[in-house]
Amino acid sequence: MQSSSARARWVIGNWKMNGSLASNAALLEVLTAAPRPRPGCSIGVCVPSPYLNQAQRLLGATHVVLGAQDVSEHESGAFTGQVSAAMLREFGGRLVLVGHSERRQHNAETSEVVAAKARTAFAHGLTPVICVGETLLDRESGAAEATVSAQLAPCASLVRDAGTSLVFAYEPVWAIGTGKTATPGEAQAMHAFIREEIASFSPNARDTSILYGGSVKSSNAQALFSQVDIDGGLIGGASLVAADFLAIAAAL
Ligand code: PGA
C-alpha cells in the first residue's frame, strides 16, 4: 500500500565503520548503475567521513544521495575529532544521521545534543535523519513510547522551524544488528505514535518521512514498507551488499 501523502520515501544505507577504498568503489559502482527508484523514492548512503571525498567523486550527478553518519553541533573551532556541517556540505553531503543509538550508547550523546546536531545540520542545508528507539528493557517494562517521546522532545522547536526538511528513523535498539526485526505491526504502531508526537510540535507531521531501521532485509522490507506510517528504511548490515541493498530499495 502506498501512502497518499506527499512524503518522500527513502532507503538509506548506514555503512557504520565499514568499508575500504576498494570495497566502496565496487559497491557504489553497482548502486549507481542500477535503475533509479520510481518518482518520490530515493536511495542514499551514509559513509564514514574519510570516504566522503571518494563517494562524492564516484556518485557525481547520479541518483544516489550522499550522507554522513554524524555531525558536530558546533560550527568550527577547538573540537578535536569532530566534523562540521560545512565540511560535510563541501564534500557533497546532503544527508546526515544524528542520534544513532550506537552514538547515544558509545558516545553518551544526549537527546539535547542530538537536537543541537540536527539544528546545525539543517542550518547548513543538510537533511538530518534523526534516529530514535527504545532498548529491550524499555520495551519489556512498557516504557517504549515514553523513551521515544523523551528522545523527540528536544527536537520540538526544530520540527516547527524545519517543517518537512527533517527525516526521522525509528530504530528499536534491540533490533539493530541482531537479526530480530520489529514485526510490521509493532513498527507501524510506534511510527504512528512518532507521527502523533511530531504533530504535537508542527502541522507538517503528515508530510514528514519516518523510516524504520533494525535488521531490515530483502525478505522483510516489503511487509515493513507497506505499513501506512513507514516511509522506507535505514539499513545497516544489508547496505554493505549491493544486491541486498538494491532488493530492499526495490520494496520502496
Ligand atoms: P542493521 O542496522 O540493519 O544492521 O540492523 C541498522 C542501523 O543501525 O541503522
Boltz pocket constraint, residues with backbone or C-beta under 6 A from the ligand:
constraints:
  - pocket:
      binder: B
      contacts: [[A, 14], [A, 171], [A, 175], [A, 176], [A, 177], [A, 178], [A, 179], [A, 213], [A, 214], [A, 215], [A, 216], [A, 234], [A, 235], [A, 236], [A, 237], [A, 238]]
      max_distance: 6.0
